[in-house]
């Protein structure tokens, strides 16, 4: 299963550690992680466009940290819900 990793970046000082740990968990369970930290873009809007394009290719979404403080995570959750992409909880 391809799993999109979603989480707050700007409000979490440990976001790299959190995303990498989640990617490791996915790999251990035999899943492939789409890690938005591996996506390069010039600015926030470009990053969101690439992230959404990646999200819609995934079978599941996993939230790696507090999702209540991030506008980007909210958008990703809405897109996942609208596209029928299930939430994976580990």
Secondary structure, DSSP 8 states (H G I E B T S, - for coil): -EEEEE--STT-TTHHHHHHHHHHHHHHTT-EEEEGGG---SSHHHHHHHHHHHHTT-SEEEE-S--TT-HHHHHHHHHHHHHT-EE---
